[in-house]
Amino acid sequence: MNMSACMRSINKLRKLHRIHWRAELFQISTLFLKSENLSLVLSATYMN
Protein backbone atom coordinates (compact mmCIF):
# COMPACT_ATOMS: atom_id res chain seq x y z
CA MET A 1 0.00 0.00 0.00
CA ASN A 2 1.41 3.38 -0.97
CA MET A 3 1.28 6.67 0.88
CA SER A 4 -1.77 8.05 -0.95
CA ALA A 5 -3.74 4.93 -0.15
CA CYS A 6 -2.64 5.35 3.45
CA MET A 7 -3.95 8.90 3.58
CA ARG A 8 -7.22 7.93 1.91
CA SER A 9 -7.70 5.17 4.47
CA ILE A 10 -7.01 7.56 7.34
CA ASN A 11 -9.41 10.15 5.92
CA LYS A 12 -12.07 7.48 5.55
CA LEU A 13 -11.48 6.44 9.15
CA ARG A 14 -11.90 10.03 10.34
CA LYS A 15 -15.17 10.46 8.45
CA LEU A 16 -16.63 7.24 9.84
CA HIS A 17 -15.21 7.45 13.35
CA ARG A 18 -18.55 8.12 15.01
CA ILE A 19 -20.02 4.84 13.78
CA HIS A 20 -17.27 2.47 12.70
CA TRP A 21 -14.16 3.99 14.26
CA ARG A 22 -12.97 0.88 16.08
CA ALA A 23 -13.72 -1.50 13.22
CA GLU A 24 -12.02 0.76 10.68
CA LEU A 25 -8.99 1.23 12.90
CA PHE A 26 -8.67 -2.50 13.38
CA GLN A 27 -8.87 -3.18 9.63
CA ILE A 28 -6.38 -0.45 8.72
CA SER A 29 -4.04 -1.44 11.54
CA THR A 30 -4.11 -5.04 10.36
CA LEU A 31 -3.23 -4.00 6.81
CA PHE A 32 -0.33 -1.86 7.92
CA LEU A 33 0.92 -4.35 10.47
CA LYS A 34 1.43 -6.71 7.53
CA SER A 35 3.42 -4.03 5.73
CA GLU A 36 5.22 -2.97 8.93
CA ASN A 37 3.72 0.52 8.91
CA LEU A 38 1.43 0.17 11.91
CA SER A 39 3.19 2.90 13.86
CA LEU A 40 2.74 5.31 10.93
CA VAL A 41 -1.00 4.70 10.85
CA LEU A 42 -1.45 4.93 14.59
CA SER A 43 0.58 8.11 14.93
CA ALA A 44 -1.23 9.76 12.01
CA THR A 45 -4.62 8.68 13.37
CA TYR A 46 -4.11 9.72 16.98
CA MET A 47 -2.24 12.94 16.25
CA ASN A 48 -5.08 14.41 14.15
C-alpha positions in Angstrom: 0.0 0.0 0.0 1.4 3.4 -1.0 1.3 6.7 0.9 -1.8 8.1 -0.9 -3.7 4.9 -0.1 -2.6 5.3 3.4 -3.9 8.9 3.6 -7.2 7.9 1.9 -7.7 5.2 4.5 -7.0 7.6 7.3 -9.4 10.1 5.9 -12.1 7.5 5.5 -11.5 6.4 9.1 -11.9 10.0 10.3 -15.2 10.5 8.4 -16.6 7.2 9.8 -15.2 7.5 13.3 -18.6 8.1 15.0 -20.0 4.8 13.8 -17.3 2.5 12.7 -14.2 4.0 14.3 -13.0 0.9 16.1 -13.7 -1.5 13.2 -12.0 0.8 10.7 -9.0 1.2 12.9 -8.7 -2.5 13.4 -8.9 -3.2 9.6 -6.4 -0.4 8.7 -4.0 -1.4 11.5 -4.1 -5.0 10.4 -3.2 -4.0 6.8 -0.3 -1.9 7.9 0.9 -4.3 10.5 1.4 -6.7 7.5 3.4 -4.0 5.7 5.2 -3.0 8.9 3.7 0.5 8.9 1.4 0.2 11.9 3.2 2.9 13.9 2.7 5.3 10.9 -1.0 4.7 10.8 -1.5 4.9 14.6 0.6 8.1 14.9 -1.2 9.8 12.0 -4.6 8.7 13.4 -4.1 9.7 17.0 -2.2 12.9 16.3 -5.1 14.4 14.2 
